């Protein structure tokens, strides 16, 4: 597709399945149970998901091929229990990830949308420092994310203004490094379904609003960490939302506000028995996008609040996209 849509498809917008904090977020939650096993922090953690790495002009896309590299850094400042109360503070708990993402949107139509596909390969590092100077860390390839069916609708008009939308059926494969005896694991040893619907609406020539709504379901892990002394564990279902608003400053620069919200909607299970505590977190912060031709750079910073049953802290995201 020529013009503005094609350029965005090859840079920021068509990164249709980007998973924020791919391995880092799950590692922080896992490490929380290692640091404070007696506290009311989730024994079963939700798998990696997109928390804030899709933002400005998220759904603007068209046919083409794109490659993205995303660097994420997370640091936990505190642990929150199931009621949101302070459950402890880590001596040192950080995670970083690098994601390589390949996206292809074809010229072929299905239900009026361009059909596409993508793959994301994450590499993650986690570092945990406990009291007494004990340190644990791990670096490995994480679970691979694929989408065999991505539907990108072309630009339409809503109330007289441009509107874009996309549906993406993401699946996570249990390919990441995993050992039930290891203190930290990059992989989750579970299949994950994480479809999403994304939209972008140009409110005016300068202002746009974007959002992305996800549903998350995880299969059971039949080889859970030995410390749990269980045969099977399964994370609960969840919904999570990314949203942003931005304003253009000239032809290349956009500055805005971005946020994410996660809410677990069903209980975790250990040996088919429901266990209490459902994860929740809200993150909000500034986001900047610089685009020159088919290359785009997006940087965002988030501070978290309203966390429950998980770590709470801050995170940084830097994404570089190039269209071909």
C-alpha positions in Angstrom: 0.0 0.0 0.0 1.6 3.3 -1.0 1.9 6.5 1.0 1.6 7.2 4.7 0.0 3.8 5.6 2.8 1.9 3.9 5.5 3.8 5.7 3.9 3.2 9.1 3.4 -0.4 8.2 7.1 -0.8 7.8 8.0 1.0 11.0 5.9 1.5 14.1 2.4 0.6 13.2 2.8 -2.8 11.6 4.7 -4.2 14.6 1.5 -6.0 15.1 2.3 -8.4 17.9 5.0 -6.7 19.9 5.2 -8.1 23.5 6.3 -5.6 26.0 8.9 -6.8 28.6 8.8 -10.2 27.0 10.7 -12.3 29.5 11.5 -9.6 32.0 8.0 -9.2 33.5 7.6 -12.9 34.1 11.0 -13.2 35.6 10.4 -10.4 38.1 7.2 -12.1 39.3 9.0 -15.5 39.6 11.9 -13.9 41.4 9.5 -12.3 43.9 8.4 -15.7 45.1 12.1 -16.7 45.5 13.0 -13.6 47.5 10.0 -13.7 49.7 8.4 -17.2 49.6 6.6 -16.6 52.9 4.9 -13.4 51.7 1.6 -13.3 49.8 3.1 -12.9 46.4 1.9 -15.1 43.6 3.3 -18.7 43.7 2.2 -19.1 40.0 3.1 -16.1 37.8 1.4 -14.9 34.7 3.5 -15.5 31.5 5.2 -12.7 29.5 2.9 -10.3 27.8 2.8 -6.9 26.2 2.9 -4.2 28.9 3.5 -0.8 27.3 5.7 -1.6 24.3 2.9 -0.8 21.8 1.8 2.8 21.9 1.9 5.7 19.4 0.1 5.0 16.1 -0.2 1.3 17.0 -2.7 0.2 14.4 -1.5 2.2 11.4 -0.2 -0.4 8.9 -0.3 -1.8 5.4 1.3 -4.4 3.2 5.0 -4.8 3.6 7.9 -6.4 5.5 9.4 -4.9 8.7 12.0 -5.8 11.3 12.1 -4.5 14.9 14.6 -4.7 17.7 13.2 -3.8 21.2 15.3 -3.4 24.3 13.4 -3.5 27.7 14.7 -3.0 31.2 12.7 -3.6 34.4 13.5 -3.0 38.0 11.3 -4.0 41.0 11.2 -1.5 43.8 8.7 -3.3 46.0 6.5 -6.4 46.3 2.7 -6.1 46.7 0.5 -8.7 48.3 -3.0 -9.8 47.1 -4.6 -6.7 48.7 -2.1 -4.3 47.4 -0.2 -3.9 50.7 3.6 -3.7 50.9 4.9 -7.2 51.1 8.6 -6.4 51.1 11.4 -4.7 49.2 14.0 -6.6 47.2 17.8 -6.1 47.8 18.1 -6.1 44.0 15.8 -7.5 41.3 16.2 -6.5 37.7 15.4 -8.0 34.3 16.4 -7.0 30.7 15.3 -8.3 27.4 16.1 -7.9 23.7 13.4 -8.9 21.1 13.9 -9.6 17.5 10.6 -9.3 15.6 9.9 -10.0 11.9 6.5 -8.9 10.5 5.0 -9.5 7.0 1.7 -8.1 5.8 0.6 -9.4 2.4 -1.5 -7.8 -0.4 -4.0 -10.7 0.0 -7.4 -9.9 1.6 -9.4 -11.9 4.2 -12.6 -10.4 5.6 -11.6 -7.2 3.9 -8.3 -7.1 5.8 -4.7 -7.6 4.6 -3.4 -11.0 5.9 -0.1 -11.1 7.7 2.1 -13.1 10.1 5.0 -12.5 12.5 7.5 -14.1 14.8 9.3 -12.7 17.9 12.5 -14.3 19.3 13.4 -12.9 22.8 16.6 -13.1 24.7 16.4 -12.2 28.4 18.6 -11.7 31.4 17.5 -11.7 35.1 19.5 -10.7 38.1 18.4 -11.4 41.7 20.3 -10.3 44.8 19.0 -11.5 48.1 19.9 -10.6 51.7 23.3 -11.7 52.8 24.8 -11.0 49.4 23.5 -14.1 47.7 23.1 -13.5 44.0 21.4 -15.4 41.2 21.2 -14.6 37.5 20.4 -16.2 34.2 20.6 -15.3 30.5 18.9 -17.4 27.8 16.5 -17.4 24.8 12.9 -17.1 25.9 9.7 -18.6 24.5 9.1 -17.8 20.9 6.0 -15.9 19.9 4.3 -16.5 16.6 1.2 -15.2 14.8 0.0 -17.3 11.9 -3.0 -15.0 11.4 -2.9 -11.2 11.6 -5.6 -9.2 10.0 -4.8 -5.5 9.2 -7.7 -3.5 7.9 -7.0 -0.5 5.6 -7.8 3.0 6.6 -11.5 3.8 7.0 -13.3 7.0 8.2 -15.0 7.3 11.6 -16.9 10.5 12.2 -15.0 12.1 9.4 -11.5 11.2 10.7 -9.1 8.4 9.7 -9.4 5.1 11.7 -7.3 1.9 11.5 -7.8 -1.4 13.2 -6.1 -4.8 13.5 -6.8 -8.3 14.9 -3.8 -10.5 15.8 -4.0 -14.1 17.0 -0.7 -14.6 18.9 0.6 -17.9 20.3 3.6 -18.5 22.5 5.5 -21.7 22.1 7.2 -23.4 25.1 10.7 -23.2 23.5 12.5 -21.1 26.1 15.2 -22.4 28.5 13.5 -24.2 31.4 14.7 -26.4 34.3 12.4 -27.1 37.2 15.4 -27.3 39.5 16.8 -23.9 38.4 16.2 -20.9 40.7 15.4 -18.7 37.7 13.9 -19.7 34.4 13.6 -17.7 31.1 11.1 -20.1 29.6 7.6 -20.8 31.1 7.2 -24.4 29.9 3.6 -23.6 28.8 1.6 -22.8 25.7 0.0 -19.3 25.7 -2.8 -17.8 23.7 -2.7 -14.0 23.7 -4.9 -12.5 20.9 -5.4 -8.7 20.7 -7.4 -6.1 18.9 -5.7 -2.7 18.2 -7.0 0.6 16.9 -5.7 4.1 16.0 -7.9 7.1 15.6 -6.7 10.4 14.3 -8.7 12.9 16.3 -7.2 15.8 14.3 -4.3 16.5 12.0 -2.0 16.6 15.0 -3.6 14.4 17.6 -4.1 10.6 17.6 -5.3 8.0 20.1 -4.3 4.3 20.0 -5.3 1.3 22.1 -4.8 -2.4 22.2 -6.9 -4.9 24.2 -5.4 -8.4 24.9 -6.8 -11.6 26.3 -4.4 -14.1 27.9 -4.8 -17.9 28.5 -2.0 -20.2 29.6 -1.8 -24.0 29.5 -0.7 -26.1 32.5 3.0 -26.6 33.3 3.4 -30.3 33.9 6.9 -29.9 35.2 6.6 -27.0 37.7 9.5 -25.7 39.9 10.5 -28.3 42.4 10.2 -25.8 45.3 6.4 -25.8 44.8 6.2 -29.6 45.4 3.4 -29.9 42.8 2.7 -32.0 39.8 1.0 -29.3 37.7 0.5 -25.6 37.9 -1.5 -23.2 35.7 -1.7 -19.5 35.6 -5.1 -17.8 35.6 -6.6 -16.0 32.7 -6.0 -12.2 32.3 -6.9 -9.2 30.2 -4.5 -6.3 29.6 -4.7 -3.0 27.8 -2.2 -0.6 26.3 -3.3 2.9 25.5 -1.7 6.2 24.3 -2.4 9.7 23.1 0.2 11.7 21.2 0.6 15.0 19.3 2.7 15.6 16.2 5.5 18.3 16.3 6.5 18.7 12.7 6.7 15.8 10.2 9.0 13.5 12.2 8.3 13.9 16.0 5.4 12.8 18.2 5.3 13.2 21.9 2.6 11.7 24.2 1.4 9.8 27.2 1.3 6.0 27.3 0.0 3.5 29.8 -0.9 -0.1 30.4 -3.2 -2.0 32.7 -3.2 -5.7 33.7 -5.9 -7.5 35.5 -6.0 -11.3 36.2 -9.6 -12.5 35.9 -9.4 -16.1 37.1 -7.5 -17.9 39.9 -4.2 -19.7 39.5 -4.2 -23.5 40.0 -1.8 -25.8 41.7 -2.6 -29.5 41.2 -6.1 -28.4 40.0 -6.7 -26.6 43.3 -7.5 -22.9 43.1 -5.1 -20.6 44.9 -5.9 -17.1 46.0 -4.4 -13.9 44.7 -4.9 -12.3 41.3 -2.3 -10.1 39.6 -2.9 -6.4 38.8 -0.8 -3.4 37.8 -1.1 0.0 36.2 1.8 1.7 34.5 2.0 5.2 33.0 4.6 7.5 31.6 5.9 9.6 28.6 6.5 8.2 25.2 8.4 9.7 22.2 8.4 8.6 18.6 10.9 9.8 15.9 10.3 8.7 12.3 12.3 9.3 9.2 11.0 7.6 6.1 10.6 3.9 6.9 12.7 4.0 10.1 11.2 4.7 13.5 12.5 5.0 17.0 10.1 4.8 20.0 11.2 5.3 23.6 8.9 5.1 26.7 9.3 5.1 30.4 6.7 3.7 32.9 6.2 4.0 36.6 3.9 1.4 38.1 1.2 1.7 40.8 -1.9 -0.2 42.0 0.0 -3.5 41.9 -1.4 -6.6 43.5 0.2 -10.0 44.0 3.3 -9.1 42.0 6.4 -6.8 42.0 5.9 -3.1 41.4 8.6 -0.7 40.0 9.6 1.0 36.8 10.5 0.0 33.3 12.1 1.5 30.2 11.5 0.5 26.6 13.4 1.4 23.4 12.2 0.1 20.0 13.8 0.6 16.6 11.8 -0.5 13.5 12.8 -0.6 9.9 10.5 -1.2 6.9 11.6 -2.8 3.6 
